Structure formats: C-alpha cells, structure tokens
Amino acid sequence: MAGTAPGAHTCAQLTVSASLFAPAWLPPGGRGNGLRATSWAPIADLPVRHVDTVLDALRDANVPAHAAPAPRPVRPLAPGRRAPGAVWRLRVGSTSYATAENVLMQLLRKLDR
C-alpha cells in the first residue's frame, strides 16, 4: 500500500488474529466453553465428573475456560487421603481469574455434597 510503513499492515493483522486464536496447546480431547482469551492461567484440577458443569457455569459468568486431562498424576494435599482418579486441569482467561475463583468457590461446594 502506498503511504504506509512496510510492516504496519502485517502488525495489525497479527494483533487481530491473536485475540481470536484458540489455545494452541490444548491437548486433543480437551473441552472448552466456547469463549476465547488471549492468555490462559491454570486455576484448578477437577474430577472428570465435574468438568462439563464447571465449564457451563463459567460460560454463564462470561469467563473463558477450557479443561484437558492433567499432564501427570496429581497427589493429594492432605495426609491420609488417597490420590484422586482421573483429573482434568482447568484453565481460565487470565483477565477473568478473580471471577472464575468466585464461581468455583460457590459451585464446588454444591457439587461435592
């Protein structure tokens, strides 16, 4: 284009593309709630039975989230407790982390009753 800096157009495209980009490192078999974020932060390891419920609740709160099987076995934090079964690592959009914590605190109390 005449009158523009050589890299100006390319830079604008990269910025737009990055905001629409799905997490490239989500392993096959992972699930998301359909909302996108530019950066992700791990927030919790969940039993597989709670994954869909949590993803739905986070979507309803407008929090981007996805989960995938945890990359390695997770050990229990309390002595005397046995290791959980299959767990999935939950990640949320970094800018929505505080909202995600609130949703999880309310929801997980109800789910484990």
C-alpha positions in Angstrom: 0.0 0.0 0.0 1.2 3.4 -0.8 1.9 5.8 2.1 2.1 3.1 4.8 5.1 1.7 6.6 6.2 -1.6 5.3 5.2 -3.6 8.4 2.2 -1.6 9.6 -0.4 -3.8 7.9 1.2 -7.0 9.0 1.3 -5.9 12.6 -2.4 -5.0 12.7 -3.3 -8.5 11.3 -1.2 -10.2 14.0 -2.9 -8.3 16.8 -6.4 -9.1 15.5 -5.5 -12.8 14.9 -4.0 -13.2 18.3 -7.2 -12.1 20.0 -9.3 -14.7 18.1 -6.8 -17.5 18.4 -7.9 -20.6 20.3 -5.3 -22.1 22.8 -2.8 -24.0 20.6 -1.6 -26.1 23.5 -5.0 -27.6 24.4 -4.4 -31.3 24.1 -6.6 -33.4 22.0 -9.7 -34.5 23.9 -9.8 -31.3 25.9 -13.0 -29.3 26.0 -13.7 -25.5 26.2 -16.7 -23.4 26.9 -16.6 -21.5 23.6 -15.2 -18.2 24.9 -11.8 -17.0 23.8 -9.0 -15.3 25.7 -5.6 -14.0 24.7 -3.8 -15.6 27.7 -4.7 -18.5 30.0 -4.0 -19.4 33.6 -4.4 -22.8 35.3 -6.8 -22.5 38.2 -7.8 -25.9 39.4 -7.7 -29.7 38.9 -11.2 -31.2 38.7 -12.6 -34.7 38.9 -13.7 -35.6 35.4 -17.3 -35.8 36.5 -17.4 -32.0 37.3 -15.8 -30.7 34.1 -18.9 -30.0 32.0 -20.8 -28.5 34.9 -17.9 -26.1 35.7 -17.3 -25.1 32.1 -21.1 -24.3 31.7 -21.1 -22.3 34.9 -18.0 -20.3 33.8 -19.5 -19.7 30.4 -22.7 -18.3 32.1 -20.4 -16.0 34.1 -18.7 -14.9 30.8 -15.4 -16.4 31.8 -13.4 -18.1 29.0 -12.3 -21.6 30.2 -11.1 -24.9 28.9 -10.1 -28.2 30.5 -8.0 -31.2 29.5 -6.7 -34.3 31.2 -3.9 -33.3 33.7 -0.5 -34.0 32.2 0.7 -36.0 35.2 -0.8 -37.7 38.3 -1.9 -35.2 41.0 -1.1 -36.1 44.5 -3.4 -35.4 47.4 -2.6 -32.3 49.5 -3.8 -33.7 52.8 -2.1 -36.7 54.6 -4.1 -39.8 54.7 -6.2 -39.0 51.6 -5.8 -41.2 48.6 -5.0 -39.9 45.2 -8.0 -38.9 43.1 -9.0 -40.7 40.0 -8.8 -39.1 36.6 -8.5 -35.3 36.9 -8.6 -32.5 34.4 -6.7 -29.3 34.6 -9.0 -26.2 34.3 -7.6 -23.1 32.7 -9.4 -19.7 32.5 -8.8 -16.4 30.7 -6.2 -14.6 32.8 -8.2 -11.3 32.9 -11.2 -13.3 34.3 -9.3 -15.1 37.0 -10.9 -13.4 40.1 -14.4 -14.0 38.7 -13.5 -17.6 38.0 -12.4 -18.1 41.6 -15.7 -16.8 42.9 -17.7 -19.0 40.6 -15.6 -22.1 41.5 -15.9 -21.5 45.2 -19.7 -21.3 45.1 -20.1 -24.2 42.6 -17.7 -26.7 44.0 -19.3 -26.6 47.5 -22.6 -27.7 45.9 -21.1 -30.3 43.7 -19.3 -32.3 46.4 -22.3 -32.7 48.7 
